[in-house]
């Protein structure tokens, strides 16, 4: 279980498998994290950061 402090941090998930991004994003959301972004490539990640 993550502390409330950690739940306020931004998370950027990067992977070229959309299913993996969805799965990990869902797990984090269920864990109470709200500031989650995903990217399918390094280029997308840099743009999102």
mmCIF file of the N, C-alpha and C atoms, coordinates in Angstrom:
data_MODEL
# 
_entry.id   MODEL 
# 
loop_
_atom_site.group_PDB 
_atom_site.id 
_atom_site.type_symbol 
_atom_site.label_atom_id 
_atom_site.label_alt_id 
_atom_site.label_comp_id 
_atom_site.label_asym_id 
_atom_site.label_entity_id 
_atom_site.label_seq_id 
_atom_site.pdbx_PDB_ins_code 
_atom_site.Cartn_x 
_atom_site.Cartn_y 
_atom_site.Cartn_z 
_atom_site.occupancy 
_atom_site.B_iso_or_equiv 
_atom_site.pdbx_formal_charge 
_atom_site.auth_seq_id 
_atom_site.auth_comp_id 
_atom_site.auth_asym_id 
_atom_site.auth_atom_id 
_atom_site.pdbx_PDB_model_num 
ATOM 1   N N  . UNK A 1 1  ? 0.848  -1.175 0.000   1.00 0.00 ? 1  UNK A N  1 
ATOM 2   C CA . UNK A 1 1  ? 0.000  0.000  0.000   1.00 0.00 ? 1  UNK A CA 1 
ATOM 3   C C  . UNK A 1 1  ? 0.893  1.238  0.000   1.00 0.00 ? 1  UNK A C  1 
ATOM 4   N N  . UNK A 1 2  ? 0.626  2.140  -0.902  1.00 0.00 ? 2  UNK A N  1 
ATOM 5   C CA . UNK A 1 2  ? 1.435  3.350  -1.035  1.00 0.00 ? 2  UNK A CA 1 
ATOM 6   C C  . UNK A 1 2  ? 0.961  4.419  -0.059  1.00 0.00 ? 2  UNK A C  1 
ATOM 7   N N  . UNK A 1 3  ? 1.904  5.213  0.402   1.00 0.00 ? 3  UNK A N  1 
ATOM 8   C CA . UNK A 1 3  ? 1.547  6.302  1.298   1.00 0.00 ? 3  UNK A CA 1 
ATOM 9   C C  . UNK A 1 3  ? 0.843  7.403  0.519   1.00 0.00 ? 3  UNK A C  1 
ATOM 10  N N  . UNK A 1 4  ? 0.118  8.222  1.216   1.00 0.00 ? 4  UNK A N  1 
ATOM 11  C CA . UNK A 1 4  ? -0.590 9.334  0.568   1.00 0.00 ? 4  UNK A CA 1 
ATOM 12  C C  . UNK A 1 4  ? 0.395  10.268 -0.129  1.00 0.00 ? 4  UNK A C  1 
ATOM 13  N N  . UNK A 1 5  ? 1.582  10.415 0.428   1.00 0.00 ? 5  UNK A N  1 
ATOM 14  C CA . UNK A 1 5  ? 2.607  11.260 -0.190  1.00 0.00 ? 5  UNK A CA 1 
ATOM 15  C C  . UNK A 1 5  ? 2.958  10.757 -1.588  1.00 0.00 ? 5  UNK A C  1 
ATOM 16  N N  . UNK A 1 6  ? 3.160  9.461  -1.723  1.00 0.00 ? 6  UNK A N  1 
ATOM 17  C CA . UNK A 1 6  ? 3.521  8.893  -3.023  1.00 0.00 ? 6  UNK A CA 1 
ATOM 18  C C  . UNK A 1 6  ? 2.378  9.001  -4.026  1.00 0.00 ? 6  UNK A C  1 
ATOM 19  N N  . UNK A 1 7  ? 1.150  8.925  -3.560  1.00 0.00 ? 7  UNK A N  1 
ATOM 20  C CA . UNK A 1 7  ? -0.006 8.995  -4.457  1.00 0.00 ? 7  UNK A CA 1 
ATOM 21  C C  . UNK A 1 7  ? -0.146 10.359 -5.122  1.00 0.00 ? 7  UNK A C  1 
ATOM 22  N N  . UNK A 1 8  ? 0.519  11.373 -4.588  1.00 0.00 ? 8  UNK A N  1 
ATOM 23  C CA . UNK A 1 8  ? 0.441  12.711 -5.182  1.00 0.00 ? 8  UNK A CA 1 
ATOM 24  C C  . UNK A 1 8  ? 1.486  12.915 -6.277  1.00 0.00 ? 8  UNK A C  1 
ATOM 25  N N  . UNK A 1 9  ? 2.385  11.990 -6.438  1.00 0.00 ? 9  UNK A N  1 
ATOM 26  C CA . UNK A 1 9  ? 3.460  12.118 -7.430  1.00 0.00 ? 9  UNK A CA 1 
ATOM 27  C C  . UNK A 1 9  ? 2.961  11.757 -8.823  1.00 0.00 ? 9  UNK A C  1 
ATOM 28  N N  . UNK A 1 10 ? 3.597  12.358 -9.829  1.00 0.00 ? 10 UNK A N  1 
ATOM 29  C CA . UNK A 1 10 ? 3.264  12.057 -11.227 1.00 0.00 ? 10 UNK A CA 1 
ATOM 30  C C  . UNK A 1 10 ? 3.991  10.795 -11.667 1.00 0.00 ? 10 UNK A C  1 
ATOM 31  N N  . UNK A 1 11 ? 3.306  9.980  -12.466 1.00 0.00 ? 11 UNK A N  1 
ATOM 32  C CA . UNK A 1 11 ? 3.879  8.733  -12.971 1.00 0.00 ? 11 UNK A CA 1 
ATOM 33  C C  . UNK A 1 11 ? 3.787  8.742  -14.487 1.00 0.00 ? 11 UNK A C  1 
ATOM 34  N N  . UNK A 1 12 ? 4.886  8.413  -15.139 1.00 0.00 ? 12 UNK A N  1 
ATOM 35  C CA . UNK A 1 12 ? 4.909  8.283  -16.596 1.00 0.00 ? 12 UNK A CA 1 
ATOM 36  C C  . UNK A 1 12 ? 5.312  6.854  -16.927 1.00 0.00 ? 12 UNK A C  1 
ATOM 37  N N  . UNK A 1 13 ? 4.371  6.101  -17.498 1.00 0.00 ? 13 UNK A N  1 
ATOM 38  C CA . UNK A 1 13 ? 4.628  4.724  -17.917 1.00 0.00 ? 13 UNK A CA 1 
ATOM 39  C C  . UNK A 1 13 ? 4.987  4.726  -19.391 1.00 0.00 ? 13 UNK A C  1 
ATOM 40  N N  . UNK A 1 14 ? 6.062  4.040  -19.743 1.00 0.00 ? 14 UNK A N  1 
ATOM 41  C CA . UNK A 1 14 ? 6.498  3.982  -21.142 1.00 0.00 ? 14 UNK A CA 1 
ATOM 42  C C  . UNK A 1 14 ? 6.693  2.525  -21.535 1.00 0.00 ? 14 UNK A C  1 
ATOM 43  N N  . UNK A 1 15 ? 5.982  2.106  -22.569 1.00 0.00 ? 15 UNK A N  1 
ATOM 44  C CA . UNK A 1 15 ? 6.140  0.756  -23.102 1.00 0.00 ? 15 UNK A CA 1 
ATOM 45  C C  . UNK A 1 15 ? 5.513  0.713  -24.482 1.00 0.00 ? 15 UNK A C  1 
ATOM 46  N N  . UNK A 1 16 ? 6.020  -0.162 -25.331 1.00 0.00 ? 16 UNK A N  1 
ATOM 47  C CA . UNK A 1 16 ? 5.463  -0.257 -26.677 1.00 0.00 ? 16 UNK A CA 1 
ATOM 48  C C  . UNK A 1 16 ? 4.334  -1.284 -26.775 1.00 0.00 ? 16 UNK A C  1 
ATOM 49  N N  . UNK A 1 17 ? 3.936  -1.857 -25.646 1.00 0.00 ? 17 UNK A N  1 
ATOM 50  C CA . UNK A 1 17 ? 2.815  -2.796 -25.599 1.00 0.00 ? 17 UNK A CA 1 
ATOM 51  C C  . UNK A 1 17 ? 1.620  -2.115 -24.932 1.00 0.00 ? 17 UNK A C  1 
ATOM 52  N N  . UNK A 1 18 ? 0.611  -1.714 -25.705 1.00 0.00 ? 18 UNK A N  1 
ATOM 53  C CA . UNK A 1 18 ? -0.543 -1.015 -25.135 1.00 0.00 ? 18 UNK A CA 1 
ATOM 54  C C  . UNK A 1 18 ? -1.248 -1.805 -24.032 1.00 0.00 ? 18 UNK A C  1 
ATOM 55  N N  . UNK A 1 19 ? -1.296 -3.129 -24.172 1.00 0.00 ? 19 UNK A N  1 
ATOM 56  C CA . UNK A 1 19 ? -1.953 -3.949 -23.155 1.00 0.00 ? 19 UNK A CA 1 
ATOM 57  C C  . UNK A 1 19 ? -1.236 -3.845 -21.816 1.00 0.00 ? 19 UNK A C  1 
ATOM 58  N N  . UNK A 1 20 ? 0.070  -3.801 -21.853 1.00 0.00 ? 20 UNK A N  1 
ATOM 59  C CA . UNK A 1 20 ? 0.854  -3.673 -20.627 1.00 0.00 ? 20 UNK A CA 1 
ATOM 60  C C  . UNK A 1 20 ? 0.634  -2.305 -19.986 1.00 0.00 ? 20 UNK A C  1 
ATOM 61  N N  . UNK A 1 21 ? 0.598  -1.262 -20.803 1.00 0.00 ? 21 UNK A N  1 
ATOM 62  C CA . UNK A 1 21 ? 0.329  0.082  -20.278 1.00 0.00 ? 21 UNK A CA 1 
ATOM 63  C C  . UNK A 1 21 ? -1.037 0.125  -19.600 1.00 0.00 ? 21 UNK A C  1 
ATOM 64  N N  . UNK A 1 22 ? -2.043 -0.479 -20.239 1.00 0.00 ? 22 UNK A N  1 
ATOM 65  C CA . UNK A 1 22 ? -3.386 -0.505 -19.652 1.00 0.00 ? 22 UNK A CA 1 
ATOM 66  C C  . UNK A 1 22 ? -3.401 -1.268 -18.335 1.00 0.00 ? 22 UNK A C  1 
ATOM 67  N N  . UNK A 1 23 ? -2.742 -2.419 -18.306 1.00 0.00 ? 23 UNK A N  1 
ATOM 68  C CA . UNK A 1 23 ? -2.740 -3.249 -17.111 1.00 0.00 ? 23 UNK A CA 1 
ATOM 69  C C  . UNK A 1 23 ? -2.050 -2.540 -15.945 1.00 0.00 ? 23 UNK A C  1 
ATOM 70  N N  . UNK A 1 24 ? -0.853 -2.033 -16.172 1.00 0.00 ? 24 UNK A N  1 
ATOM 71  C CA . UNK A 1 24 ? -0.114 -1.364 -15.098 1.00 0.00 ? 24 UNK A CA 1 
ATOM 72  C C  . UNK A 1 24 ? -0.834 -0.087 -14.674 1.00 0.00 ? 24 UNK A C  1 
ATOM 73  N N  . UNK A 1 25 ? -1.368 0.655  -15.639 1.00 0.00 ? 25 UNK A N  1 
ATOM 74  C CA . UNK A 1 25 ? -2.134 1.857  -15.312 1.00 0.00 ? 25 UNK A CA 1 
ATOM 75  C C  . UNK A 1 25 ? -3.340 1.541  -14.451 1.00 0.00 ? 25 UNK A C  1 
ATOM 76  N N  . UNK A 1 26 ? -4.035 0.459  -14.764 1.00 0.00 ? 26 UNK A N  1 
ATOM 77  C CA . UNK A 1 26 ? -5.197 0.048  -13.970 1.00 0.00 ? 26 UNK A CA 1 
ATOM 78  C C  . UNK A 1 26 ? -4.799 -0.337 -12.554 1.00 0.00 ? 26 UNK A C  1 
ATOM 79  N N  . UNK A 1 27 ? -3.704 -1.063 -12.430 1.00 0.00 ? 27 UNK A N  1 
ATOM 80  C CA . UNK A 1 27 ? -3.228 -1.461 -11.103 1.00 0.00 ? 27 UNK A CA 1 
ATOM 81  C C  . UNK A 1 27 ? -2.893 -0.226 -10.270 1.00 0.00 ? 27 UNK A C  1 
ATOM 82  N N  . UNK A 1 28 ? -2.210 0.728  -10.872 1.00 0.00 ? 28 UNK A N  1 
ATOM 83  C CA . UNK A 1 28 ? -1.854 1.952  -10.143 1.00 0.00 ? 28 UNK A CA 1 
ATOM 84  C C  . UNK A 1 28 ? -3.096 2.760  -9.779  1.00 0.00 ? 28 UNK A C  1 
ATOM 85  N N  . UNK A 1 29 ? -4.057 2.841  -10.692 1.00 0.00 ? 29 UNK A N  1 
ATOM 86  C CA . UNK A 1 29 ? -5.295 3.567  -10.413 1.00 0.00 ? 29 UNK A CA 1 
ATOM 87  C C  . UNK A 1 29 ? -6.045 2.914  -9.254  1.00 0.00 ? 29 UNK A C  1 
ATOM 88  N N  . UNK A 1 30 ? -6.139 1.596  -9.272  1.00 0.00 ? 30 UNK A N  1 
ATOM 89  C CA . UNK A 1 30 ? -6.787 0.874  -8.174  1.00 0.00 ? 30 UNK A CA 1 
ATOM 90  C C  . UNK A 1 30 ? -6.049 1.088  -6.862  1.00 0.00 ? 30 UNK A C  1 
ATOM 91  N N  . UNK A 1 31 ? -4.748 1.339  -6.933  1.00 0.00 ? 31 UNK A N  1 
ATOM 92  C CA . UNK A 1 31 ? -3.947 1.594  -5.740  1.00 0.00 ? 31 UNK A CA 1 
ATOM 93  C C  . UNK A 1 31 ? -4.069 3.018  -5.225  1.00 0.00 ? 31 UNK A C  1 
ATOM 94  N N  . UNK A 1 32 ? -4.828 3.847  -5.937  1.00 0.00 ? 32 UNK A N  1 
ATOM 95  C CA . UNK A 1 32 ? -5.067 5.204  -5.469  1.00 0.00 ? 32 UNK A CA 1 
ATOM 96  C C  . UNK A 1 32 ? -4.263 6.285  -6.169  1.00 0.00 ? 32 UNK A C  1 
ATOM 97  N N  . UNK A 1 33 ? -3.440 5.900  -7.133  1.00 0.00 ? 33 UNK A N  1 
ATOM 98  C CA . UNK A 1 33 ? -2.664 6.892  -7.871  1.00 0.00 ? 33 UNK A CA 1 
ATOM 99  C C  . UNK A 1 33 ? -3.558 7.549  -8.919  1.00 0.00 ? 33 UNK A C  1 
ATOM 100 N N  . UNK A 1 34 ? -3.430 8.854  -9.083  1.00 0.00 ? 34 UNK A N  1 
ATOM 101 C CA . UNK A 1 34 ? -4.306 9.591  -9.988  1.00 0.00 ? 34 UNK A CA 1 
ATOM 102 C C  . UNK A 1 34 ? -3.566 10.296 -11.116 1.00 0.00 ? 34 UNK A C  1 
ATOM 103 N N  . UNK A 1 35 ? -2.307 10.599 -10.932 1.00 0.00 ? 35 UNK A N  1 
ATOM 104 C CA . UNK A 1 35 ? -1.559 11.402 -11.917 1.00 0.00 ? 35 UNK A CA 1 
ATOM 105 C C  . UNK A 1 35 ? -0.690 10.488 -12.776 1.00 0.00 ? 35 UNK A C  1 
ATOM 106 N N  . UNK A 1 36 ? -1.348 9.704  -13.631 1.00 0.00 ? 36 UNK A N  1 
ATOM 107 C CA . UNK A 1 36 ? -0.659 8.710  -14.449 1.00 0.00 ? 36 UNK A CA 1 
ATOM 108 C C  . UNK A 1 36 ? -0.790 9.084  -15.919 1.00 0.00 ? 36 UNK A C  1 
ATOM 109 N N  . UNK A 1 37 ? 0.332  9.120  -16.612 1.00 0.00 ? 37 UNK A N  1 
ATOM 110 C CA . UNK A 1 37 ? 0.348  9.313  -18.062 1.00 0.00 ? 37 UNK A CA 1 
ATOM 111 C C  . UNK A 1 37 ? 1.019  8.102  -18.674 1.00 0.00 ? 37 UNK A C  1 
ATOM 112 N N  . UNK A 1 38 ? 0.652  7.798  -19.915 1.00 0.00 ? 38 UNK A N  1 
ATOM 113 C CA . UNK A 1 38 ? 1.279  6.682  -20.607 1.00 0.00 ? 38 UNK A CA 1 
ATOM 114 C C  . UNK A 1 38 ? 1.838  7.149  -21.941 1.00 0.00 ? 38 UNK A C  1 
ATOM 115 N N  . UNK A 1 39 ? 2.842  6.430  -22.405 1.00 0.00 ? 39 UNK A N  1 
ATOM 116 C CA . UNK A 1 39 ? 3.460  6.724  -23.699 1.00 0.00 ? 39 UNK A CA 1 
ATOM 117 C C  . UNK A 1 39 ? 3.893  5.408  -24.328 1.00 0.00 ? 39 UNK A C  1 
ATOM 118 N N  . UNK A 1 40 ? 3.741  5.324  -25.642 1.00 0.00 ? 40 UNK A N  1 
ATOM 119 C CA . UNK A 1 40 ? 4.093  4.114  -26.356 1.00 0.00 ? 40 UNK A CA 1 
ATOM 120 C C  . UNK A 1 40 ? 5.473  4.136  -26.975 1.00 0.00 ? 40 UNK A C  1 
ATOM 121 N N  . UNK A 1 41 ? 6.185  5.256  -26.809 1.00 0.00 ? 41 UNK A N  1 
ATOM 122 C CA . UNK A 1 41 ? 7.532  5.363  -27.372 1.00 0.00 ? 41 UNK A CA 1 
ATOM 123 C C  . UNK A 1 41 ? 8.319  6.410  -26.599 1.00 0.00 ? 41 UNK A C  1 
ATOM 124 N N  . UNK A 1 42 ? 9.612  6.429  -26.846 1.00 0.00 ? 42 UNK A N  1 
ATOM 125 C CA . UNK A 1 42 ? 10.460 7.433  -26.200 1.00 0.00 ? 42 UNK A CA 1 
ATOM 126 C C  . UNK A 1 42 ? 10.037 8.830  -26.643 1.00 0.00 ? 42 UNK A C  1 
ATOM 127 N N  . UNK A 1 43 ? 9.733  8.984  -27.909 1.00 0.00 ? 43 UNK A N  1 
ATOM 128 C CA . UNK A 1 43 ? 9.316  10.287 -28.433 1.00 0.00 ? 43 UNK A CA 1 
ATOM 129 C C  . UNK A 1 43 ? 8.043  10.771 -27.732 1.00 0.00 ? 43 UNK A C  1 
ATOM 130 N N  . UNK A 1 44 ? 7.065  9.888  -27.563 1.00 0.00 ? 44 UNK A N  1 
ATOM 131 C CA . UNK A 1 44 ? 5.837  10.251 -26.849 1.00 0.00 ? 44 UNK A CA 1 
ATOM 132 C C  . UNK A 1 44 ? 6.125  10.573 -25.385 1.00 0.00 ? 44 UNK A C  1 
ATOM 133 N N  . UNK A 1 45 ? 7.035  9.829  -24.779 1.00 0.00 ? 45 UNK A N  1 
ATOM 134 C CA . UNK A 1 45 ? 7.375  10.055 -23.376 1.00 0.00 ? 45 UNK A CA 1 
ATOM 135 C C  . UNK A 1 45 ? 8.007  11.422 -23.174 1.00 0.00 ? 45 UNK A C  1 
ATOM 136 N N  . UNK A 1 46 ? 8.904  11.795 -24.062 1.00 0.00 ? 46 UNK A N  1 
ATOM 137 C CA . UNK A 1 46 ? 9.548  13.108 -23.960 1.00 0.00 ? 46 UNK A CA 1 
ATOM 138 C C  . UNK A 1 46 ? 8.512  14.209 -24.122 1.00 0.00 ? 46 UNK A C  1 
ATOM 139 N N  . UNK A 1 47 ? 7.585  14.031 -25.047 1.00 0.00 ? 47 UNK A N  1 
ATOM 140 C CA . UNK A 1 47 ? 6.532  15.030 -25.254 1.00 0.00 ? 47 UNK A CA 1 
ATOM 141 C C  . UNK A 1 47 ? 5.609  15.124 -24.042 1.00 0.00 ? 47 UNK A C  1 
ATOM 142 N N  . UNK A 1 48 ? 5.376  14.005 -23.366 1.00 0.00 ? 48 UNK A N  1 
ATOM 143 C CA . UNK A 1 48 ? 4.468  13.987 -22.219 1.00 0.00 ? 48 UNK A CA 1 
ATOM 144 C C  . UNK A 1 48 ? 5.122  14.501 -20.942 1.00 0.00 ? 48 UNK A C  1 
ATOM 145 N N  . UNK A 1 49 ? 6.445  14.457 -20.888 1.00 0.00 ? 49 UNK A N  1 
ATOM 146 C CA . UNK A 1 49 ? 7.161  14.822 -19.656 1.00 0.00 ? 49 UNK A CA 1 
ATOM 147 C C  . UNK A 1 49 ? 7.201  16.307 -19.413 1.00 0.00 ? 49 UNK A C  1 
# 
